[in-house]
Amino acid sequence: MATKPDYHVFTFRTDERPFPWRWEIRRHSKPMGVKLGSGGYQSQSAAEFAGKNALERFLVELAQEERRERKISLL
């Protein structure tokens, strides 16, 4: 299920100046098929804040998709 704590936000510093911080959504259980993330943040806390908001939206949309798939498979 999408709400399990399998997904998390990972922040890291890059060599890009003047805003070197970026975030990515990752999964503990296995690598994701695509990279989801964004960069250009001045601080780690700003990147983490943006990443957590994106993760929340991602999980909501993933749960909606899973419900649609279950509904279709029941038909």
C-alpha positions as CSV (number, residue, x, y, z in Angstrom):
1,M,0.0,0.0,0.0
2,A,1.2,3.5,-0.8
3,T,1.1,4.8,2.8
4,K,3.7,2.4,4.1
5,P,6.9,4.2,5.1
6,D,8.7,2.6,2.1
7,Y,9.1,6.0,0.4
8,H,11.3,8.7,1.8
9,V,12.9,12.0,0.9
10,F,16.6,12.1,0.5
11,T,18.4,15.5,0.4
12,F,21.9,16.0,-0.7
13,R,24.4,18.8,-1.7
14,T,25.6,19.2,-5.2
15,D,28.4,21.2,-6.7
16,E,25.9,23.6,-8.3
17,R,26.2,27.2,-7.1
18,P,24.7,29.3,-5.6
19,F,21.9,26.9,-4.6
20,P,23.5,23.5,-4.2
21,W,20.8,21.5,-2.4
22,R,18.4,19.0,-4.0
23,W,15.9,16.4,-2.9
24,E,14.8,13.0,-4.3
25,I,12.0,10.7,-3.5
26,R,13.4,7.2,-3.0
27,R,12.0,3.8,-2.0
28,H,13.6,1.5,0.6
29,S,12.4,-1.8,-0.7
30,K,13.7,-1.5,-4.3
31,P,14.9,1.2,-6.6
32,M,12.2,3.2,-8.4
33,G,11.9,3.0,-12.2
34,V,12.2,6.8,-12.5
35,K,13.9,9.6,-10.5
36,L,11.7,12.1,-8.8
37,G,13.3,15.2,-7.5
38,S,14.2,18.8,-7.8
39,G,17.2,21.0,-7.1
40,G,18.2,24.6,-6.7
41,Y,17.6,25.1,-3.0
42,Q,19.7,27.3,-0.8
43,S,19.7,25.1,2.3
44,Q,19.1,21.5,3.3
45,S,16.0,22.4,5.3
46,A,14.5,24.2,2.3
47,A,15.1,21.2,0.1
48,E,13.7,18.8,2.7
49,F,10.6,20.9,3.1
50,A,9.9,21.0,-0.6
51,G,10.7,17.2,-0.9
52,K,8.3,16.3,1.9
53,N,5.5,18.3,0.3
54,A,6.2,16.5,-3.0
55,L,6.3,13.2,-1.2
56,E,2.9,13.8,0.3
57,R,1.4,14.7,-3.1
58,F,3.1,11.6,-4.6
59,L,1.6,9.3,-2.0
60,V,-1.9,10.7,-2.4
61,E,-1.7,10.2,-6.1
62,L,-0.2,6.8,-5.8
63,A,-3.0,5.7,-3.4
64,Q,-5.6,7.0,-5.9
65,E,-4.0,5.1,-8.7
66,E,-4.0,1.9,-6.6
67,R,-7.7,2.3,-5.8
68,R,-8.5,2.8,-9.5
69,E,-6.5,-0.4,-10.4
70,R,-8.3,-2.4,-7.7
71,K,-11.7,-1.1,-8.9
72,I,-10.9,-2.1,-12.5
73,S,-9.6,-5.5,-11.5
74,L,-12.9,-6.2,-9.7
75,L,-15.0,-5.6,-12.8
